[in-house]
Amino acid sequence: MMAFTGRPELRNLMLATAAGVAVLLIAVACGGGGKKFVTGLVVEAVERDLVEIQLLRVRDSDGRTWEFTTEGPIGISAAHLRQHQVLGESVVVTYREYRGSLIATDVRDAIDPDG
């Protein structure tokens, strides 16, 4: 490794740039760049079985309704989602797009910043 004897501010800039590039590469390698999220109110939740959701519709704060399918468990049951629907509590849906469909990969209770 080469010793740097130039101006300290240039050295600090180079180190900061290298650290930023490293963080970006790690995020992309871990798949952080492909995850998409939507937060909204549950409009409909149809169960496939006891632990899987077949269909989930969520309305975001702009009024857009999002329709998701799943390919396995997503961390929440249809019964719990219907409870959110009745109580008007938001959920956060992590999803991916595949051949024009939105596939929910994880659904969690939205954290209320006021409560």
NUSE-319781 format. One record per atom (N, C-alpha, C, CB): residue number from 1; atom name; y, z, x. Coordinates in Angstrom, 2 decimals. Atoms other than C-alpha are relative to their C-alpha. Glycine has a CB too. Example, Ala and Ser with C-alpha at 12.3 -4.5 7.8 and 13.67 -1.06 7.14 Angstrom:
BEGIN
  num  atomo       c2       c3       c1
    1      N    -1.19     0.00     0.89
    1     CA    -4.50     7.80    12.30
    1      C     1.20     0.00     0.90
    1     CB     0.03     1.25    -0.99
    2      N    -1.19    -0.06    -0.82
    2     CA    -1.06     7.14    13.67
    2      C     1.09     0.73    -0.77
    2     CB     0.46    -1.42     0.41
//
This chain:
BEGIN
  num  atomo       c2       c3       c1
    1      N    -1.17     0.00     0.84
    1     CA     0.00     0.00     0.00
    1      C     1.23     0.00     0.88
    1     CB     0.00     1.21    -0.95
    2      N    -1.20     0.17    -0.80
    2     CA     3.44    -0.90     1.26
    2      C     0.99     1.15    -0.27
    2     CB     0.66    -1.36    -0.30
    3      N    -1.01    -1.05     0.14
    3     CA     6.00     1.86     1.87
    3      C     1.33    -0.66    -0.36
    3     CB     0.13     0.84     1.32
    4      N    -1.27     0.55     0.44
    4     CA     9.31     1.26     0.11
    4      C     1.12     0.85     0.57
    4     CB     0.09    -0.06    -1.56
    5      N    -1.08    -0.76    -0.65
    5     CA    12.35     2.26     2.16
    5      C     1.37    -0.45    -0.48
    5     CB    -0.08    -0.16     1.52
    6      N    -1.28     0.51     0.51
    6     CA    15.05     0.47     0.12
    6      C     0.71     1.02    -0.87
    6     CB    -0.23    -1.27    -0.80
    7      N    -0.82    -0.86     0.86
    7     CA    17.45     1.85    -2.46
    7      C    -0.86     0.76    -1.01
    7     CB     1.06    -0.83    -0.73
    8      N     0.82    -0.81     0.91
    8     CA    16.02     4.72    -4.56
    8      C     0.07    -0.49    -1.45
    8     CB     0.44     1.45     0.06
    9      N    -0.09     0.44     1.39
    9     CA    17.34     3.30    -7.86
    9      C    -0.85    -1.25    -0.26
    9     CB     1.47    -0.28    -0.37
   10      N     0.86     1.17     0.13
   10     CA    15.51     0.02    -7.23
   10      C    -1.47     0.42    -0.03
   10     CB     0.25    -0.99     1.15
   11      N     1.37    -0.53    -0.01
   11     CA    12.34     1.92    -6.43
   11      C    -0.36     0.62    -1.35
   11     CB    -0.18     1.03     1.12
   12      N     0.23    -0.63     1.30
   12     CA    12.67     3.96    -9.64
   12      C    -0.16    -1.04    -1.11
   12     CB     1.16     0.96    -0.33
   13      N     0.10     1.07     0.98
   13     CA    13.21     0.80   -11.68
   13      C    -1.36    -0.69     0.10
   13     CB     1.13    -1.02     0.20
   14      N     1.29     0.65    -0.19
   14     CA    10.11    -0.80   -10.17
   14      C    -1.14     0.89    -0.50
   14     CB    -0.21    -0.34     1.49
   15      N     1.03    -0.93     0.47
   15     CA     8.03     2.33   -10.88
   15      C    -0.02     0.08    -1.52
   15     CB     0.22     1.39     0.61
   16      N    -0.08    -0.06     1.45
   16     CA     9.27     2.53   -14.46
   16      C    -0.55    -1.27    -0.64
   16     CB     1.46     0.22    -0.44
   17      N     0.51     1.26     0.51
   17     CA     8.51    -1.15   -15.03
   17      C    -1.52    -0.05     0.11
   17     CB     0.62    -1.18     0.77
   18      N     1.44    -0.01    -0.18
   18     CA     5.01    -0.76   -13.60
   18      C    -0.67     0.93    -1.00
   18     CB    -0.36     0.42     1.44
   19      N     0.57    -0.95     0.96
   19     CA     4.37     2.29   -15.81
   19      C     0.03    -0.59    -1.41
   19     CB     0.79     1.33     0.03
   20      N    -0.11     0.63     1.32
   20     CA     5.59     0.40   -18.90
   20      C    -1.05    -1.08    -0.20
   20     CB     1.38    -0.59    -0.20
   21      N     1.02     1.05     0.07
   21     CA     3.32    -2.55   -18.16
   21      C    -1.38     0.62    -0.15
   21     CB     0.06    -0.91     1.25
   22      N     1.31    -0.67     0.09
   22     CA     0.36    -0.19   -17.67
   22      C    -0.25     0.53    -1.40
   22     CB    -0.09     1.14     1.03
   23      N     0.14    -0.54     1.35
   23     CA     0.97     1.51   -21.02
   23      C    -0.25    -1.13    -1.00
   23     CB     1.25     0.81    -0.41
   24      N     0.19     1.14     0.89
   24     CA     1.25    -1.85   -22.78
   24      C    -1.40    -0.58     0.12
   24     CB     1.04    -1.08     0.30
   25      N     1.35     0.53    -0.21
   25     CA    -1.98    -3.11   -21.23
   25      C    -1.06     0.91    -0.58
   25     CB    -0.26    -0.21     1.48
   26      N     0.97    -0.95     0.56
   26     CA    -3.83     0.05   -22.23
   26      C     0.01    -0.09    -1.52
   26     CB     0.33     1.44     0.47
   27      N    -0.10     0.09     1.46
   27     CA    -2.54    -0.21   -25.82
   27      C    -0.68    -1.25    -0.53
   27     CB     1.46     0.02    -0.44
   28      N     0.63     1.25     0.43
   28     CA    -3.65    -3.84   -26.12
   28      C    -1.50     0.07     0.20
   28     CB     0.59    -1.19     0.76
   29      N     1.44    -0.10    -0.29
   29     CA    -7.03    -3.13   -24.51
   29      C    -0.71     0.90    -1.00
   29     CB    -0.22     0.52     1.41
   30      N     0.61    -0.92     0.95
   30     CA    -7.66    -0.29   -26.96
   30      C     0.09    -0.50    -1.44
   30     CB     0.65     1.37     0.11
   31      N    -0.08     0.57     1.34
   31     CA    -6.92    -2.51   -29.94
   31      C     1.19     0.48    -0.80
   31     CB    -1.24     0.31    -0.74
   32      N    -1.15    -0.50     0.73
   32     CA    -3.65    -0.83   -30.86
   32      C     0.90    -1.09    -0.53
   32     CB     0.79     0.90     0.88
   33      N    -0.87     1.07     0.43
   33     CA    -1.91    -4.17   -31.23
   33      C    -0.44    -0.66    -1.30
   33     CB     0.09    -1.02     1.06
   34      N     0.49     0.71     1.15
   34     CA    -4.13    -5.42   -34.09
   34      C    -0.01     0.82    -1.28
   34     CB    -1.34    -0.49     0.26
   35      N     0.04    -0.85     1.19
   35     CA    -3.93    -2.47   -36.49
   35      C     1.25    -0.21    -0.83
   35     CB    -0.14     1.47     0.39
   36      N    -1.10     0.13     0.93
   36     CA    -1.80    -2.87   -39.56
   36      C    -0.11     1.14    -1.00
   36     CB    -0.01    -1.40    -0.72
   37      N    -0.04    -1.13     0.91
   37     CA    -0.72    -0.18   -41.98
   37      C     0.86    -0.33    -1.21
   37     CB     0.54     1.25     0.72
   38      N    -0.86     0.04     1.17
   38     CA     0.67     0.05   -45.49
   38      C    -0.10     1.37    -0.68
   38     CB    -0.40    -1.16    -0.99
   39      N    -0.06    -1.27     0.72
   39     CA     1.77     3.18   -47.34
   39      C     0.43    -0.28    -1.43
   39     CB     0.98     1.01     0.69
   40      N    -0.37     0.22     1.39
   40     CA     1.89     3.30   -51.11
   40      C    -0.80     0.85    -0.96
   40     CB    -0.16    -1.44    -0.35
   41      N     0.66    -0.72     1.08
   41     CA     0.67     4.60   -54.43
   41      C    -1.26    -0.75    -0.44
   41     CB     0.95     0.19    -1.20
   42      N     1.26     0.61     0.45
   42     CA    -2.88     3.98   -55.62
   42      C     0.19    -0.54    -1.42
   42     CB    -1.17     1.03     0.05
   43      N    -0.05     0.64     1.30
   43     CA    -2.95     1.52   -58.51
   43      C    -1.40    -0.04    -0.60
   43     CB     0.59    -1.43     0.12
   44      N     1.38     0.08     0.47
   44     CA    -6.72     1.13   -58.72
   44      C    -0.95     0.26     1.17
   44     CB    -0.29    -1.39    -0.64
   45      N     1.05    -0.24    -0.99
   45     CA    -9.82     2.32   -56.85
   45      C    -1.34    -0.17    -0.70
   45     CB     0.13     1.43     0.66
   46      N     1.31     0.28     0.58
   46     CA   -13.23     0.89   -57.68
   46      C    -1.05     0.35     1.04
   46     CB    -0.13    -1.51    -0.46
   47      N     1.02    -0.42    -0.97
   47     CA   -16.25     2.50   -56.06
   47      C    -1.16    -0.99     0.06
   47     CB    -0.52     1.39    -0.36
   48      N     1.22     0.78    -0.22
   48     CA   -19.15     0.58   -54.58
   48      C    -1.20     0.93    -0.20
   48     CB    -0.03    -0.65     1.43
   49      N     1.00    -1.06     0.17
   49     CA   -21.23     3.76   -54.40
   49      C     0.71     1.33     0.24
   49     CB    -1.24    -0.19     0.98
   50      N    -0.60    -1.33    -0.15
   50     CA   -20.66     7.48   -53.79
   50      C     1.00     0.12     1.14
   50     CB    -1.08     1.00     0.19
   51      N    -0.86    -0.16    -1.17
   51     CA   -19.02     7.04   -50.38
   51      C     0.81    -1.24     0.37
   51     CB    -0.82     0.41     1.17
   52      N    -0.70     1.23    -0.36
   52     CA   -17.74     3.46   -50.35
   52      C     0.86    -0.52    -1.14
   52     CB    -1.00    -1.07     0.42
   53      N    -0.92     0.61     0.94
   53     CA   -14.87     1.69   -52.04
   53      C    -0.25    -1.50    -0.01
   53     CB     1.49     0.32     0.37
   54      N     0.16     1.45     0.12
   54     CA   -15.35    -1.85   -53.35
   54      C     1.36    -0.68    -0.03
   54     CB    -0.80    -0.36    -1.25
   55      N    -1.32     0.58     0.18
   55     CA   -11.71    -2.51   -54.28
   55      C     1.04     1.11    -0.01
   55     CB     0.07    -0.83    -1.30
   56      N    -1.11    -0.94     0.00
   56     CA    -8.45    -0.69   -53.61
   56      C     1.29    -0.78    -0.14
   56     CB     0.02     0.87     1.30
   57      N    -1.33     0.60     0.18
   57     CA    -5.03    -1.68   -54.93
   57      C     1.04     1.10     0.21
   57     CB     0.16    -0.66    -1.42
   58      N    -1.06    -0.94    -0.36
   58     CA    -1.93     0.04   -53.53
   58      C     1.34    -0.70    -0.19
   58     CB    -0.16     0.53     1.47
   59      N    -1.35     0.55     0.18
   59     CA     1.73    -0.51   -54.50
   59      C     0.94     0.70     0.99
   59     CB     0.50     0.18    -1.48
   60      N    -0.91    -0.56    -1.00
   60     CA     4.25    -0.06   -51.66
   60      C     1.37     0.28    -0.61
   60     CB     0.14    -0.95     1.20
   61      N    -1.33    -0.39     0.49
   61     CA     7.85     1.16   -51.97
   61      C     0.87    -1.19    -0.40
   61     CB     0.71     0.81     1.05
   62      N    -0.73     1.21     0.40
   62     CA     9.10    -2.44   -52.33
   62      C    -0.55    -0.60    -1.29
   62     CB    -0.06    -1.03     1.11
   63      N     0.59     0.49     1.23
   63     CA     6.90    -2.94   -55.40
   63      C    -1.12    -1.02     0.20
   63     CB     1.05    -0.61    -0.84
   64      N     1.08     0.94    -0.27
   64     CA     4.38    -5.22   -53.70
   64      C    -1.34     0.70    -0.17
   64     CB     0.13    -0.60     1.43
   65      N     1.34    -0.53     0.16
   65     CA     0.77    -4.64   -54.72
   65      C    -0.92    -0.65     1.02
   65     CB    -0.52    -0.23    -1.44
   66      N     0.93     0.42    -1.05
   66     CA    -1.77    -4.87   -51.90
   66      C    -1.41     0.20    -0.52
   66     CB     0.24     0.79     1.33
   67      N     1.39    -0.10     0.42
   67     CA    -5.44    -5.56   -52.64
   67      C    -0.92    -0.03     1.21
   67     CB    -0.35    -1.13    -0.98
   68      N     0.88    -0.15    -1.15
   68     CA    -8.08    -4.41   -50.17
   68      C    -1.46     0.01    -0.46
   68     CB     0.33     1.28     0.78
   69      N     1.44    -0.19     0.12
   69     CA   -11.84    -4.74   -49.89
   69      C    -0.40     0.88     1.19
   69     CB    -0.79    -1.39    -0.02
   70      N     0.49    -0.80    -1.13
   70     CA   -13.99    -2.71   -47.50
   70      C    -1.34    -0.55     0.47
   70     CB    -0.14     1.51    -0.39
   71      N     1.30     0.38    -0.55
   71     CA   -17.03    -3.18   -45.32
   71      C    -0.80     1.24     0.41
   71     CB     0.17    -0.93     1.21
   72      N     0.67    -1.25    -0.31
   72     CA   -18.26     0.40   -45.28
   72      C     0.91     1.17    -0.34
   72     CB    -0.42     0.06     1.48
   73      N    -0.83    -1.18     0.28
   73     CA   -16.92     3.96   -45.57
   73      C     1.38    -0.11     0.67
   73     CB    -0.71     1.27     0.48
   74      N    -1.38     0.08    -0.51
   74     CA   -13.14     4.27   -45.09
   74      C     0.64     1.38     0.12
   74     CB     0.85    -0.88    -0.90
   75      N    -0.52    -1.34    -0.21
   75     CA   -12.79     8.04   -44.85
   75      C     0.49     0.71    -1.24
   75     CB     1.10    -0.06     0.96
   76      N    -0.49    -0.61     1.23
   76     CA   -11.98     8.73   -48.50
   76      C    -0.83    -0.57    -1.15
   76     CB     1.54    -0.26    -0.21
   77      N     0.81     0.46     1.13
   77     CA   -13.85     8.50   -51.82
   77      C     0.88    -0.57    -1.11
   77     CB    -0.86     1.16    -0.55
   78      N    -0.73     0.55     1.15
   78     CA   -12.87     6.63   -54.98
   78      C     0.53     1.13    -0.88
   78     CB    -0.90    -0.95    -0.82
   79      N    -0.43    -1.14     0.81
   79     CA   -12.68     9.97   -56.81
   79      C     1.28     0.61     0.57
   79     CB    -1.11     1.07    -0.08
   80      N    -1.20    -0.55    -0.64
   80     CA   -10.15    11.29   -54.28
   80      C     1.18    -0.96    -0.17
   80     CB    -0.25     0.28     1.51
   81      N    -1.07     0.98     0.20
   81     CA    -8.16     8.06   -54.55
   81      C     0.52     0.02    -1.44
   81     CB    -0.49    -1.41     0.35
   82      N    -0.45    -0.08     1.40
   82     CA    -8.08     8.34   -58.34
   82      C     0.83     1.26    -0.23
   82     CB    -1.21    -0.02    -0.96
   83      N    -0.81    -1.21     0.07
   83     CA    -6.76    11.88   -57.91
   83      C     1.42    -0.31     0.50
   83     CB    -0.64     1.14     0.84
   84      N    -1.32     0.42    -0.49
   84     CA    -3.92    10.42   -55.82
   84      C     0.72    -0.82    -1.05
   84     CB    -0.14    -0.81     1.31
   85      N    -0.60     0.85     1.02
   85     CA    -3.33     7.88   -58.57
   85      C     0.60     0.84    -1.13
   85     CB    -1.05    -0.98    -0.57
   86      N    -0.45    -0.85     1.10
   86     CA    -3.04    10.55   -61.29
   86      C     1.20     0.86     0.42
   86     CB    -1.14     0.89    -0.48
   87      N    -1.07    -0.90    -0.46
   87     CA    -0.81    12.83   -59.18
   87      C     1.20    -0.74     0.60
   87     CB    -0.56     0.95     1.04
   88      N    -1.10     0.77    -0.58
   88     CA     1.37    10.00   -57.82
   88      C     0.22     0.29     1.47
   88     CB     1.26     0.28    -0.75
   89      N    -0.08    -0.29    -1.43
   89     CA     0.58    10.87   -54.20
   89      C    -0.35    -1.24     0.81
   89     CB    -0.93     1.17     0.38
   90      N     0.20     1.20    -0.83
   90     CA     0.79     8.18   -51.52
   90      C    -1.17     0.14     0.95
   90     CB     1.26    -0.29     0.78
   91      N     1.03     0.08    -1.03
   91     CA    -1.92     7.07   -49.13
   91      C     0.47    -1.00     1.06
   91     CB    -1.38    -0.43    -0.61
   92      N    -0.25     0.95    -1.08
   92     CA    -1.79     5.24   -45.81
   92      C    -1.29    -0.77     0.22
   92     CB     0.48     0.73     1.33
   93      N     1.17     0.86    -0.16
   93     CA    -4.17     2.28   -45.54
   93      C     0.13    -0.73     1.34
   93     CB    -0.13    -1.02    -1.18
   94      N     0.10     0.78    -1.23
   94     CA    -5.14     0.93   -42.12
   94      C    -0.91    -1.18    -0.33
   94     CB    -0.55     0.87     1.23
   95      N     0.78     1.17     0.39
   95     CA    -6.40    -2.61   -42.46
   95      C     0.06    -1.08     1.06
   95     CB     0.49    -0.54    -1.33
   96      N    -0.02     1.21    -0.81
   96     CA    -7.18    -5.90   -40.80
   96      C    -0.11    -1.18    -0.95
   96     CB    -1.16    -0.01     1.06
   97      N     0.11     1.22     0.80
   97     CA    -6.98    -9.45   -42.07
   97      C    -1.17    -0.82     0.51
   97     CB     1.32    -0.82     0.05
   98      N     1.13     0.85    -0.36
   98     CA   -10.04   -11.68   -42.14
   98      C    -0.16    -1.08    -1.06
   98     CB    -1.31     0.82     0.16
   99      N     0.16     1.16     0.89
   99     CA   -10.17   -15.16   -43.67
   99      C     0.79     0.15    -1.29
   99     CB    -1.46    -0.22    -0.32
  100      N    -0.88    -0.12     1.16
  100     CA    -7.28   -14.44   -46.01
  100      C    -0.17     1.26    -0.82
  100     CB    -0.19    -1.16    -0.87
  101      N     0.22    -1.26     0.72
  101     CA    -8.62   -11.08   -47.19
  101      C     0.52     1.17     0.83
  101     CB    -1.50     0.19    -0.33
  102      N    -0.41    -1.24    -0.65
  102     CA    -7.28    -7.62   -46.41
  102      C    -1.17     0.97    -0.08
  102     CB     1.29     0.61    -0.67
  103      N     1.15    -0.90    -0.07
  103     CA   -10.06    -5.29   -45.27
  103      C     0.47     1.37     0.47
  103     CB    -1.09    -0.56     0.96
  104      N    -0.38    -1.37    -0.35
  104     CA    -9.28    -1.58   -45.37
  104      C    -1.05     0.58     0.95
  104     CB     0.13     0.89    -1.28
  105      N     0.90    -0.62    -0.97
  105     CA   -10.75     0.21   -42.36
  105      C     0.12     1.52    -0.01
  105     CB     0.28    -0.54     1.40
  106      N    -0.21    -1.44     0.06
  106     CA    -9.31     3.69   -42.98
  106      C     1.07     0.28    -1.04
  106     CB     0.42     0.57     1.41
  107      N    -1.02    -0.42     0.98
  107     CA    -7.41     5.44   -45.80
  107      C     0.16     1.49     0.15
  107     CB    -0.40    -0.40    -1.48
  108      N    -0.32    -1.43    -0.17
  108     CA    -5.69     8.80   -45.38
  108      C     1.09     0.41    -0.98
  108     CB     0.45     0.30     1.46
  109      N    -1.11    -0.55     0.79
  109     CA    -3.43    11.06   -47.41
  109      C     1.28    -0.22     0.80
  109     CB    -0.22     1.52    -0.32
  110      N    -1.30     0.13    -0.66
  110     CA     0.19    10.23   -46.62
  110      C     0.60     1.38     0.17
  110     CB     0.96    -0.93    -0.81
  111      N    -0.62    -1.29    -0.27
  111     CA     2.05    13.12   -45.06
  111      C     1.38     0.00    -0.64
  111     CB     0.09     0.27     1.54
  112      N    -1.28    -0.12     0.67
  112     CA     4.97    14.24   -47.20
  112      C     1.01     0.66     0.95
  112     CB    -0.13     0.82    -1.31
  113      N    -0.95    -0.57    -0.94
  113     CA     8.00    14.74   -44.91
  113      C     0.79     1.17    -0.58
  113     CB     0.96    -1.06     0.45
  114      N    -0.75    -1.08     0.62
  114     CA     9.56    17.12   -47.45
  114      C    -0.86     1.23    -0.28
  114     CB     0.62    -0.48    -1.29
  115      N     0.83    -1.11     0.40
  115     CA     6.56    19.31   -47.98
  115      C    -0.87     0.48     1.04
  115     CB    -0.78    -0.33    -1.14
//
